[in-house]
């Protein structure tokens, strides 16, 4: 068999594997319609004591809005405390947080940048300073703004046997630019077509998505926060799945997250995520494989996801190589151009419709939403390109993402409609005696 035929056969096989992987996610996503049946809080149920962790680097412009919404939670104030890691700060973030009543840990280590490093450093100290005082930890980014029922919703899920609970993430500034709008739509799509179906099947989410999540401290098993990649959130989640835990979605734990406004900022952020997707393979995949072999079928989905970026990138490069090789052998370059244009047009329309369906299902509205839907295919195409790049070029330099959008909860709610309502704690029964 000629060498080029062998190469062509190998490339086609890889493309088929990539298509099977994509079809798997399509099958899972078809179960995205309808809502989850969620447990309701009951009077007298346990109220967990929370340590709320915020990692912040030079976040003086926005962090006070997060602290206000944490302070205003519909949850007993004596049952939660705020801990802020002022990570390599050169502004007054630490002072703002101290004045707001938070425990502030100041970290200075410019050679070890990144949220994973900051969280590992924090838990080394937290486990000594506050051993046994708290039941659970909730993690937020400094730019977040939180609905009043967040802690109550997380607490309710803990009382129904869950150990890792992920809140409902949406953008707080979807109208500030097309990039921010597309980023907001991306999180809504992930919730609807990736998170919700997995919970419906009884599986774990593949990621706690970096912010707006809570976990029982028993999940750490006394080992602290142990992550080593650019995507500490995915690594934490998949390692937890390998240990027998599962992460669940709680749509009533609503919070708003600042989205990048500039394209280059978004590209740097998403390249880091793509790189993290490559880095988790040697760390998480072997552990998940051992979990599956031990008989835990719920870990199969996590195992499949752990190699997802690798499969997608290799299949993408293989598809391009096969197309170019075929055109070179046949000399039919015109057909390649036409086929590529036709496929691109189909993918563009399909992705736009996909985004439109997402905002309908999520009952989400904001000024400029239609512009977001029209440009969303470009956003996802850039994602795909970054996955291809991360497979062959790996620069682990940490780039800070500046946060400047200062909005209160009421200002966000006035502009951005979400169909998700925060959970309210039931009132105690009235005493009708006498």
Beta strands, then each sheet from edge to edge (+ up, - down):
strand 1: 50-56
strand 2: 80-87
strand 3: 103-107
strand 4: 136-141
strand 5: 145-146
strand 6: 164-171
strand 7: 213-216
strand 8: 247-257
sheet 1: 3+ 2+ 1+ 4+ 7- 6+ 8+ 5-
end
